[in-house]
Amino acid sequence: MATRIEFYPIDADELLAFQRPLIPRCVRFCCGTCGDSTNGRIVAAMKREPDGARIAWTLCACPAEEPTILIQSPDGRLVHQLPGPREFRTDEKWPDELGQLFNEGVTCFAAGAFTASSMISRKLLMVCACNEGDTDGKSFASYVNFITHNVLNYPKARDAIDKIRDIGNDANHDVAFVNEGDARLSLQIVYYMLNSIYSLPSS
């Protein structure tokens, strides 16, 4: 059975070309560009054979209107999304270079590059330590110690930040890979660290 592709007209000119009523179809997803939960417009869809999966090309309702590809099982369950949902956002109170670096880590995570994302999380911690008064050229462990003893010196912060020592440590020195859960945890830790240092004090 051949793969069937459906197109959904967006404007009047396309509507005339299709000679059929315009019935917009939408689907809810978390945009991989802006991070908003949106009821995105489907502009094209395809039923993949022989597994019956449905592939939909959608547009987010955000100003950028960036495209997202959704792959759904025959029963409508989301199987995969490209780019992946953008789970984290920067805060305007963070230093610009840290926010830009964090965004790169989030982009890597959304693309499924979990090892690269965790490496950026480690780099963020090091840069943050230097930004808060430590000196360049030290070991990663020393930057962790600086943050946990001089910047966020309370037990729960120390326990969380210390977890980054192990996540990605092997990947940083050998050919090893970081899984999705550990990469997400690294981003979460760094996200809360940056908010605690730069956002909360000025709230």
C-alpha atoms as a printed R data frame, in Angstrom:
    type eleno elety resid chain resno       x      y      z
1   ATOM     1    CA   MET     A     1   0.000  0.000  0.000
2   ATOM     2    CA   ALA     A     2   1.459  3.377 -1.017
3   ATOM     3    CA   THR     A     3   2.163  6.098  1.534
4   ATOM     4    CA   ARG     A     4  -0.585  8.742  1.473
5   ATOM     5    CA   ILE     A     5   0.179 12.408  2.112
6   ATOM     6    CA   GLU     A     6  -2.511 14.932  2.986
7   ATOM     7    CA   PHE     A     7  -2.053 18.688  2.652
8   ATOM     8    CA   TYR     A     8  -4.017 21.261  4.594
9   ATOM     9    CA   PRO     A     9  -4.445 24.622  2.790
10  ATOM    10    CA   ILE     A    10  -3.343 27.656  4.788
11  ATOM    11    CA   ASP     A    11  -4.663 30.557  2.688
12  ATOM    12    CA   ALA     A    12  -7.325 31.339  0.098
13  ATOM    13    CA   ASP     A    13  -5.071 30.718 -2.928
14  ATOM    14    CA   GLU     A    14  -4.219 27.238 -1.712
15  ATOM    15    CA   LEU     A    15  -7.872 26.623 -0.893
16  ATOM    16    CA   LEU     A    16  -8.894 27.353 -4.491
17  ATOM    17    CA   ALA     A    17  -6.214 25.012 -5.726
18  ATOM    18    CA   PHE     A    18  -7.572 22.192 -3.600
19  ATOM    19    CA   GLN     A    19 -11.217 22.920 -4.413
20  ATOM    20    CA   ARG     A    20 -12.455 21.805 -1.023
21  ATOM    21    CA   PRO     A    21 -13.659 23.448  2.202
22  ATOM    22    CA   LEU     A    22 -10.926 24.706  4.511
23  ATOM    23    CA   ILE     A    23 -11.082 22.672  7.716
24  ATOM    24    CA   PRO     A    24  -7.994 23.490  9.799
25  ATOM    25    CA   ARG     A    25  -6.625 20.603 11.819
26  ATOM    26    CA   CYS     A    26  -4.618 21.212 14.957
27  ATOM    27    CA   VAL     A    27  -2.774 19.144 17.534
28  ATOM    28    CA   ARG     A    28  -1.444 20.060 20.978
29  ATOM    29    CA   PHE     A    29   2.293 19.801 21.626
30  ATOM    30    CA   CYS     A    30   5.131 21.609 23.395
31  ATOM    31    CA   CYS     A    31   7.059 23.706 20.885
32  ATOM    32    CA   GLY     A    32  10.725 22.816 20.459
33  ATOM    33    CA   THR     A    33  11.577 26.453 19.728
34  ATOM    34    CA   CYS     A    34   9.672 28.663 22.183
35  ATOM    35    CA   GLY     A    35   8.759 26.069 24.812
36  ATOM    36    CA   ASP     A    36   5.067 27.007 24.830
37  ATOM    37    CA   SER     A    37   2.331 24.411 24.949
38  ATOM    38    CA   THR     A    38   0.464 25.151 21.746
39  ATOM    39    CA   ASN     A    39  -2.454 23.938 19.688
40  ATOM    40    CA   GLY     A    40  -0.352 23.856 16.537
41  ATOM    41    CA   ARG     A    41  -1.728 23.939 13.016
42  ATOM    42    CA   ILE     A    42  -1.128 20.825 10.899
43  ATOM    43    CA   VAL     A    43   0.055 21.867  7.436
44  ATOM    44    CA   ALA     A    44   0.668 18.350  6.084
45  ATOM    45    CA   ALA     A    45   0.273 14.795  7.319
46  ATOM    46    CA   MET     A    46   1.300 11.379  6.135
47  ATOM    47    CA   LYS     A    47   0.330  7.846  7.073
48  ATOM    48    CA   ARG     A    48   3.426  5.681  7.071
49  ATOM    49    CA   GLU     A    49   3.187  2.107  5.880
50  ATOM    50    CA   PRO     A    50   3.335 -0.638  6.957
51  ATOM    51    CA   ASP     A    51   3.269  0.340 10.667
52  ATOM    52    CA   GLY     A    52   0.416  2.820 10.285
53  ATOM    53    CA   ALA     A    53   2.262  5.617 12.103
54  ATOM    54    CA   ARG     A    54   1.039  9.146 11.408
55  ATOM    55    CA   ILE     A    55   3.581 11.872 10.698
56  ATOM    56    CA   ALA     A    56   2.308 15.448 10.992
57  ATOM    57    CA   TRP     A    57   4.096 18.648 10.020
58  ATOM    58    CA   THR     A    58   2.858 21.372 12.336
59  ATOM    59    CA   LEU     A    59   3.350 25.080 12.956
60  ATOM    60    CA   CYS     A    60   3.528 26.557 16.446
61  ATOM    61    CA   ALA     A    61   1.262 29.516 17.135
62  ATOM    62    CA   CYS     A    62   4.233 31.493 18.522
63  ATOM    63    CA   PRO     A    63   5.481 34.561 16.585
64  ATOM    64    CA   ALA     A    64   8.332 32.550 15.047
65  ATOM    65    CA   GLU     A    65   5.912 29.914 13.708
66  ATOM    66    CA   GLU     A    66   8.694 27.355 13.659
67  ATOM    67    CA   PRO     A    67   7.803 23.927 12.245
68  ATOM    68    CA   THR     A    68   7.654 20.778 14.369
69  ATOM    69    CA   ILE     A    69   7.342 17.186 13.151
70  ATOM    70    CA   LEU     A    70   5.200 14.869 15.266
71  ATOM    71    CA   ILE     A    71   5.241 11.097 14.838
72  ATOM    72    CA   GLN     A    72   2.210  9.391 16.359
73  ATOM    73    CA   SER     A    73   1.270  5.747 16.742
74  ATOM    74    CA   PRO     A    74  -1.955  4.530 15.051
75  ATOM    75    CA   ASP     A    75  -3.810  5.065 18.346
76  ATOM    76    CA   GLY     A    76  -2.704  8.722 18.519
77  ATOM    77    CA   ARG     A    77   0.072  8.360 21.095
78  ATOM    78    CA   LEU     A    78   3.069 10.666 20.540
79  ATOM    79    CA   VAL     A    79   6.093  8.523 19.678
80  ATOM    80    CA   HIS     A    80   8.645 11.145 18.667
81  ATOM    81    CA   GLN     A    81   8.925 14.890 18.129
82  ATOM    82    CA   LEU     A    82  11.472 16.888 16.099
83  ATOM    83    CA   PRO     A    83  12.755 19.166 17.481
84  ATOM    84    CA   GLY     A    84  11.964 17.802 20.930
85  ATOM    85    CA   PRO     A    85   9.973 19.784 23.492
86  ATOM    86    CA   ARG     A    86  11.903 22.741 24.876
87  ATOM    87    CA   GLU     A    87  11.663 22.023 28.600
88  ATOM    88    CA   PHE     A    88  13.765 24.874 30.013
89  ATOM    89    CA   ARG     A    89  13.958 28.634 29.512
90  ATOM    90    CA   THR     A    90  16.540 31.180 30.474
91  ATOM    91    CA   ASP     A    91  15.816 34.100 32.786
92  ATOM    92    CA   GLU     A    92  16.554 37.674 31.712
93  ATOM    93    CA   LYS     A    93  18.371 38.228 35.021
94  ATOM    94    CA   TRP     A    94  21.075 35.692 34.166
95  ATOM    95    CA   PRO     A    95  24.328 36.998 32.658
96  ATOM    96    CA   ASP     A    96  23.997 37.045 28.861
97  ATOM    97    CA   GLU     A    97  26.812 34.594 28.181
98  ATOM    98    CA   LEU     A    98  25.437 32.080 30.675
99  ATOM    99    CA   GLY     A    99  21.956 32.342 29.199
100 ATOM   100    CA   GLN     A   100  23.316 31.824 25.693
101 ATOM   101    CA   LEU     A   101  25.342 28.796 26.777
102 ATOM   102    CA   PHE     A   102  22.341 27.351 28.624
103 ATOM   103    CA   ASN     A   103  20.219 27.741 25.485
104 ATOM   104    CA   GLU     A   104  22.797 25.725 23.551
105 ATOM   105    CA   GLY     A   105  22.520 22.966 26.142
106 ATOM   106    CA   VAL     A   106  18.716 23.002 25.877
107 ATOM   107    CA   THR     A   107  18.919 22.884 22.069
108 ATOM   108    CA   CYS     A   108  21.260 19.884 22.238
109 ATOM   109    CA   PHE     A   109  18.879 18.129 24.635
110 ATOM   110    CA   ALA     A   110  15.871 18.780 22.394
111 ATOM   111    CA   ALA     A   111  17.811 17.331 19.453
112 ATOM   112    CA   GLY     A   112  18.616 14.153 21.393
113 ATOM   113    CA   ALA     A   113  22.316 15.039 21.802
114 ATOM   114    CA   PHE     A   114  22.311 14.166 25.505
115 ATOM   115    CA   THR     A   115  26.073 13.784 25.933
116 ATOM   116    CA   ALA     A   116  26.694 17.207 24.371
117 ATOM   117    CA   SER     A   117  23.986 18.713 26.566
118 ATOM   118    CA   SER     A   118  25.554 17.332 29.747
119 ATOM   119    CA   MET     A   119  28.995 18.634 28.694
120 ATOM   120    CA   ILE     A   120  27.483 22.109 28.377
121 ATOM   121    CA   SER     A   121  25.919 21.749 31.840
122 ATOM   122    CA   ARG     A   122  29.370 21.024 33.274
123 ATOM   123    CA   LYS     A   123  30.831 23.978 31.374
124 ATOM   124    CA   LEU     A   124  28.078 26.228 32.743
125 ATOM   125    CA   LEU     A   125  28.988 25.300 36.303
126 ATOM   126    CA   MET     A   126  32.655 26.087 35.650
127 ATOM   127    CA   VAL     A   127  31.906 29.422 33.986
128 ATOM   128    CA   CYS     A   128  29.489 30.310 36.773
129 ATOM   129    CA   ALA     A   129  32.158 29.608 39.396
130 ATOM   130    CA   CYS     A   130  34.613 31.910 37.622
131 ATOM   131    CA   ASN     A   131  31.890 34.518 37.212
132 ATOM   132    CA   GLU     A   132  31.385 34.421 40.977
133 ATOM   133    CA   GLY     A   133  35.063 34.885 41.849
134 ATOM   134    CA   ASP     A   134  36.971 31.633 41.255
135 ATOM   135    CA   THR     A   135  40.022 31.559 38.984
136 ATOM   136    CA   ASP     A   136  40.374 29.973 35.570
137 ATOM   137    CA   GLY     A   137  42.302 26.784 34.824
138 ATOM   138    CA   LYS     A   138  41.235 24.633 37.771
139 ATOM   139    CA   SER     A   139  39.742 21.137 37.815
140 ATOM   140    CA   PHE     A   140  36.021 20.592 37.487
141 ATOM   141    CA   ALA     A   141  35.842 19.232 41.038
142 ATOM   142    CA   SER     A   142  37.372 22.418 42.391
143 ATOM   143    CA   TYR     A   143  34.695 24.516 40.681
144 ATOM   144    CA   VAL     A   144  31.990 22.319 42.186
145 ATOM   145    CA   ASN     A   145  33.582 22.841 45.602
146 ATOM   146    CA   PHE     A   146  33.753 26.591 45.063
147 ATOM   147    CA   ILE     A   147  30.060 26.833 44.195
148 ATOM   148    CA   THR     A   148  28.948 24.596 47.060
149 ATOM   149    CA   HIS     A   149  31.185 26.237 49.692
150 ATOM   150    CA   ASN     A   150  31.232 29.890 48.648
151 ATOM   151    CA   VAL     A   151  28.124 30.603 46.584
152 ATOM   152    CA   LEU     A   152  25.308 28.189 47.455
153 ATOM   153    CA   ASN     A   153  26.442 26.956 50.827
154 ATOM   154    CA   TYR     A   154  23.465 24.979 52.089
155 ATOM   155    CA   PRO     A   155  23.007 21.188 52.265
156 ATOM   156    CA   LYS     A   156  20.371 20.655 49.563
157 ATOM   157    CA   ALA     A   157  22.253 22.778 47.049
158 ATOM   158    CA   ARG     A   158  25.502 20.935 47.789
159 ATOM   159    CA   ASP     A   159  23.848 17.542 47.335
160 ATOM   160    CA   ALA     A   160  22.271 18.504 44.015
161 ATOM   161    CA   ILE     A   161  25.254 20.266 42.470
162 ATOM   162    CA   ASP     A   162  27.586 17.481 43.585
163 ATOM   163    CA   LYS     A   163  25.648 15.046 41.368
164 ATOM   164    CA   ILE     A   164  27.056 16.788 38.297
165 ATOM   165    CA   ARG     A   165  30.493 15.423 39.228
166 ATOM   166    CA   ASP     A   166  29.450 11.956 38.105
167 ATOM   167    CA   ILE     A   167  27.084 12.832 35.264
168 ATOM   168    CA   GLY     A   168  29.161 13.074 32.123
169 ATOM   169    CA   ASN     A   169  32.453 12.510 33.941
170 ATOM   170    CA   ASP     A   170  33.246  9.348 31.954
171 ATOM   171    CA   ALA     A   171  32.030 10.967 28.753
172 ATOM   172    CA   ASN     A   172  34.331 13.892 29.404
173 ATOM   173    CA   HIS     A   173  37.443 11.681 29.379
174 ATOM   174    CA   ASP     A   174  36.517  8.552 27.382
175 ATOM   175    CA   VAL     A   175  34.017  7.515 24.730
176 ATOM   176    CA   ALA     A   176  30.928  7.135 26.897
177 ATOM   177    CA   PHE     A   177  27.403  8.403 26.457
178 ATOM   178    CA   VAL     A   178  24.999 10.215 28.762
179 ATOM   179    CA   ASN     A   179  21.393  9.029 28.767
180 ATOM   180    CA   GLU     A   180  18.329 11.258 28.513
181 ATOM   181    CA   GLY     A   181  17.500 11.130 32.229
182 ATOM   182    CA   ASP     A   182  20.968 12.185 33.362
183 ATOM   183    CA   ALA     A   183  21.157 14.942 30.737
184 ATOM   184    CA   ARG     A   184  17.788 16.296 31.904
185 ATOM   185    CA   LEU     A   185  18.921 16.143 35.538
186 ATOM   186    CA   SER     A   186  22.090 18.095 34.684
187 ATOM   187    CA   LEU     A   187  20.063 20.828 33.012
188 ATOM   188    CA   GLN     A   188  17.635 20.940 35.928
189 ATOM   189    CA   ILE     A   189  20.454 21.311 38.457
190 ATOM   190    CA   VAL     A   190  22.151 24.063 36.460
191 ATOM   191    CA   TYR     A   191  18.816 25.792 35.851
192 ATOM   192    CA   TYR     A   192  18.020 25.968 39.571
193 ATOM   193    CA   MET     A   193  21.606 26.942 40.370
194 ATOM   194    CA   LEU     A   194  21.494 29.911 37.983
195 ATOM   195    CA   ASN     A   195  18.091 30.972 39.242
196 ATOM   196    CA   SER     A   196  19.264 30.769 42.866
197 ATOM   197    CA   ILE     A   197  22.341 32.871 42.145
198 ATOM   198    CA   TYR     A   198  20.988 35.451 39.723
199 ATOM   199    CA   SER     A   199  17.187 35.483 39.736
200 ATOM   200    CA   LEU     A   200  16.038 35.056 43.347
201 ATOM   201    CA   PRO     A   201  18.257 37.765 44.911
202 ATOM   202    CA   SER     A   202  16.826 40.404 42.562
203 ATOM   203    CA   SER     A   203  13.196 39.282 42.801
